[in-house]
Amino acid sequence: MDKTIEIEQLLGATHTPLAKLVAAAIRDRITSGEFSIGSRLVEGKLSEELGVSRMPVREALRELAAEGLVTIEPRRGASVTAVTDDQKRDMIEVRATLEALNARLAARRHDPEQIARLQLVLDEGGKITETGSRQDFIRQNDRFHEALADVGGNSVLTDMMRSLRDRTAMLFAPTSQLRARENWQEHAAILRAVIDGDSELAALLAARHVYNAAQMKQDV
């Protein structure tokens, strides 16, 4: 989809301030891997691509910098935040721990209505892995994790995971489409454990899912 059209459509559907919409569009391109780690984010080029002035782009980049997705340096401008191997390991370990906790809570709380919504997201995602684009898959992947967080029912944990999920998504982006089917099979296994009320298995599968997505060895 043309990025200018995308912004125009968003403006037509919401009253969210323009800078927030621009931040969402740039965030989407970072987490999908379209903007790779370390790549420069030039205000003028972004404003032209998104069909907006430089001011909302500048505000959006500041917002993304506060989230840790963007680094802004004097005289060098903005770039997608580079991550060292140690930082990558640390983020993956924390996300795996939080996702495991959320899955454990989801299996214990076992809300039938929320689980039914999660099943719908899972079913839709199965079709997207076969015929959808990379962007479609990444969005549906986010929907699954958000829906699982709803089942877990811990708002503080949900906010923490959402922030960390964006930061780790750009690490997963290079291989996310290649292992789309495996990702969705792992989602299905997590959901089965949640439905069965097996909190320990759900936690184990959720942690492994994160490590598998990062293609890292794990001991969980």
LINCORUR-V104578 format. One line per field, one symbol per residue. phi: phi as a letter, one per 30 degrees, with the letter a starting at -180 (. if undefined). psi: psi as a letter, one per 30 degrees, with the letter a starting at -180 (. if undefined). burial: + if it has 9 or more other ideal C-beta (glycine too) atoms within 8 Angstrom, else -. A space follows every 10 residues. Layout:
phi: ???
psi: ???
burial: ???
//
This chain:
phi: .edddddddd ddcacdeedd ddddddeddd ddjdcdeidd cdeddddddc ibdddddddd dddddddjdb ccbeicicad edbdeddded dddddedddd dddddddddh dedddddddd dddddddddc bddddddddd dddddddddd ddicdddedd dddddddded ddeecdddce ddedddeddd deddddicdd dedddddded ddddhcdbbb
psi: kkeeeeeeee efflgkkeee eeeeeeeefe fffejlkfkk jkeeeeeeef hllfefeeee eeefeffgfk kkkkffallk kkkleeeeee eeeeeeeeee eeeeeeeeeh jeeeeeeeee eeeeeeeefe flleeeeeee eeeeeeeeee eegjeeeeee eeeeeeefef efefgeeehe eeeeeeeeee eeeeefgiee eeeeeeeeee eeefhlkli.
burial: --++-+++-+ +------+++ ++++++++++ +++-+-+--- +-+--++--+ ++---+++++ +++++-+-++ +-----++++ +------++- ++-+++++++ +++++++-++ ---++-+++- ++-++++++- -+-+-+++-+ ++++++++++ ++++--++-+ ++++++++++ +++-++--++ --++-+++++ +-++---++- ++++++++++ ++++------
//
